[in-house]
Amino acid sequence: MRQELYQILVNQEMISWQTIIVQILMSAVLGAVIYISYHISHKGTIYSKKFNVSLVLLTLLTGMVMTVIGSNIALSLGMVGALSIVRFRTAIKDSRDTVYIFWAIVAGICCGVGSYLVAAIGTAVVFLVLLFFGNIKNDNRMLLIIRGDRSVEQKIMATVFKLFYRKAVMRVKNTTDHSVEFIYEISNKMLSEADQKEVSVTDSLYAIGNIEYVNIVMQNDEISN
């Protein structure tokens, strides 16, 4: 019994070189699809070409590992033990990057075990879903920063109240003996609607008098390279 169990653990089914080539090439093709999807869905400063290339290599490497493991139980357990000691400390800039990493690993696993149909259909569906939701744009938050004399504090609040129809949210109010600073959170849509009036937002605020500066800053969750 012990000898039979040993044979089951150590015996490895031979894989033809044609199968190996097909699995690696399929991994490369799906890695290219992931590359294209990442390039389309990530635009601006958040896009990282190095990370995108790493996704292709991750798909290939996962496919290679699964090809080597095959149906060998002993080798698979040893591989899990070896990989469990690896610690990755790369900072994830976008929550979607985690999805792409998992996508690359799953695609490589499917190719490595010969489930090409599952890999192809799954990759196509994920590609379409990410393409659809990637085109949905968020209404970026804007910060309206106003600094002026303490004597016009109430006028500033009243003007902002009138410009944005009570929708502007006061986040910060800083005061000194002679000055006051407000930070309001608004949306890009609110700012566009307010600027379409006869007098723009900045002109309306400067018309109060004793205003030191008016700054409008876009706020989002993206981290530049």
C-alpha positions in Angstrom: 0.0 0.0 0.0 2.8 2.4 0.9 4.6 1.6 -2.3 1.5 2.2 -4.4 0.9 5.6 -2.7 4.5 6.5 -3.3 4.2 5.7 -7.0 1.1 7.9 -7.3 2.9 10.8 -5.8 6.1 10.6 -7.7 4.8 9.6 -11.2 4.3 12.5 -13.6 2.4 12.2 -16.8 4.7 13.0 -19.8 3.6 16.1 -21.8 4.3 16.3 -25.5 6.2 19.3 -26.8 3.3 20.2 -29.0 1.0 20.5 -25.9 3.6 22.7 -24.2 3.9 25.0 -27.2 0.1 25.4 -27.5 -0.3 26.1 -23.7 2.5 28.8 -23.8 1.2 30.4 -27.0 -2.3 30.5 -25.6 -1.1 32.1 -22.5 0.8 34.7 -24.6 -2.4 35.5 -26.6 -4.5 35.9 -23.5 -1.8 38.0 -21.9 -1.9 40.3 -25.0 -5.6 40.7 -24.6 -5.1 41.6 -21.0 -2.5 44.1 -22.1 -4.9 45.8 -24.5 -7.7 45.9 -21.9 -5.4 47.5 -19.3 -4.2 50.0 -21.9 -7.7 51.0 -22.8 -9.2 51.2 -19.3 -6.3 53.1 -17.7 -5.7 56.5 -19.1 -3.8 59.5 -17.9 -1.1 59.5 -15.2 -2.3 56.4 -13.5 -1.3 54.2 -16.5 1.9 52.2 -16.0 3.4 50.6 -19.0 5.8 48.5 -16.8 2.9 47.1 -14.8 1.0 46.4 -18.0 4.0 44.4 -19.4 4.2 42.6 -16.1 0.6 41.3 -16.5 1.6 39.6 -19.8 4.6 38.0 -18.1 2.5 37.0 -15.2 0.1 35.2 -17.5 3.0 33.4 -19.2 4.7 32.4 -16.0 1.5 31.1 -14.4 0.8 29.0 -17.6 4.4 27.6 -17.4 4.0 26.7 -13.7 0.7 24.9 -14.3 2.2 23.1 -17.3 5.1 21.8 -15.1 2.8 20.8 -12.2 0.3 19.0 -14.4 -1.3 16.2 -12.5 1.6 15.6 -10.1 0.3 16.0 -6.6 3.7 16.0 -4.9 5.0 18.7 -7.2 1.9 20.8 -6.8 2.2 20.7 -3.0 5.8 21.5 -3.2 5.1 24.5 -5.5 2.4 25.8 -3.2 4.8 25.6 -0.3 7.6 27.4 -2.2 5.3 30.2 -3.4 3.8 30.7 0.0 7.0 32.2 1.3 7.0 34.9 -1.4 5.8 38.3 -0.2 4.9 41.0 -2.8 5.0 44.6 -1.5 4.3 46.5 -4.7 1.9 49.3 -4.0 -1.4 49.1 -5.8 -2.4 52.5 -7.2 -5.8 51.5 -8.4 -8.2 48.9 -7.1 -8.7 47.7 -10.6 -5.0 46.6 -10.7 -5.9 43.8 -8.3 -8.5 42.6 -10.7 -6.0 42.5 -13.6 -3.5 40.6 -11.5 -6.1 38.0 -10.6 -7.3 37.9 -14.2 -3.7 37.2 -15.5 -3.2 34.4 -12.9 -6.6 32.7 -13.7 -5.9 32.9 -17.5 -2.5 31.4 -17.0 -3.9 28.6 -14.8 -6.6 27.8 -17.4 -4.1 27.6 -20.2 -1.7 25.6 -18.1 -4.2 22.9 -17.5 -5.5 22.9 -21.1 -8.9 24.5 -20.5 -8.6 26.8 -23.5 -12.3 27.2 -24.1 -12.9 28.4 -20.5 -9.9 30.7 -20.8 -11.0 32.2 -24.1 -14.6 32.7 -23.2 -13.8 34.0 -19.7 -11.2 36.5 -21.0 -13.7 37.8 -23.6 -16.4 38.3 -21.1 -14.1 40.1 -18.6 -12.7 42.2 -21.4 -16.1 43.4 -22.4 -17.2 44.1 -18.8 -14.1 46.1 -18.1 -14.4 47.9 -21.4 -18.0 48.9 -20.5 -17.4 50.0 -17.0 -14.2 51.7 -17.9 -16.1 54.2 -20.1 -18.3 55.2 -17.1 -16.9 58.5 -16.0 -17.1 59.8 -12.4 -18.2 63.3 -11.7 -14.9 64.5 -10.3 -15.0 66.4 -7.1 -13.8 70.0 -7.0 -12.5 72.0 -4.1 -13.4 75.7 -4.0 -10.9 77.5 -1.8 -11.7 81.1 -0.8 -9.6 83.3 1.4 -10.6 86.9 2.4 -11.0 89.4 5.1 -13.0 88.5 8.2 -15.3 91.4 7.5 -16.8 89.7 4.4 -17.2 86.3 6.0 -21.0 86.3 5.9 -21.0 87.7 2.4 -18.8 84.8 1.2 -21.1 82.2 2.7 -24.1 83.9 1.2 -22.6 84.1 -2.3 -21.6 80.5 -2.3 -25.0 79.5 -1.0 -26.6 81.5 -3.9 -24.2 80.2 -6.6 -24.7 76.5 -5.9 -28.2 76.4 -4.6 -27.3 74.9 -1.2 -25.5 72.0 -2.8 -21.9 73.1 -1.9 -20.6 71.3 1.1 -18.3 73.2 3.5 -15.4 71.0 4.4 -13.0 73.4 6.2 -13.3 76.9 7.7 -10.0 78.4 8.9 -10.0 81.8 10.7 -7.4 84.2 12.1 -7.8 87.7 13.7 -7.9 89.3 10.2 -8.7 86.6 7.6 -11.0 83.6 7.0 -10.6 80.7 4.6 -13.3 78.4 3.3 -13.0 75.1 1.5 -16.1 73.9 -0.2 -16.6 70.6 -2.0 -18.5 70.8 -5.2 -18.9 68.7 -8.4 -17.7 69.5 -11.9 -21.3 69.7 -13.0 -22.2 72.2 -10.3 -19.3 74.4 -11.3 -20.2 74.3 -15.0 -23.8 75.2 -14.2 -22.7 78.1 -12.0 -20.2 79.4 -14.6 -23.0 79.5 -17.3 -24.6 82.4 -15.5 -24.0 86.0 -16.5 -21.2 86.3 -14.0 -18.8 83.5 -13.4 -18.1 81.9 -10.0 -14.7 83.7 -9.5 -16.0 87.0 -10.7 -19.0 86.8 -8.3 -16.7 86.1 -5.4 -14.2 88.8 -6.2 -17.0 91.3 -6.6 -17.6 90.9 -2.8 -14.4 92.8 -2.1 -11.5 92.1 0.3 -11.0 88.7 -1.3 -7.3 87.5 -1.2 -7.7 84.6 -3.6 -10.1 82.1 -5.1 -8.7 78.6 -6.0 -10.5 75.8 -7.7 -8.8 72.4 -7.4 -9.8 69.0 -8.9 -9.8 66.2 -6.4 -9.8 62.5 -7.4 -8.5 59.2 -6.1 -5.8 58.7 -8.8 -2.1 58.6 -7.8 0.3 59.8 -10.4 3.5 57.9 -11.2 
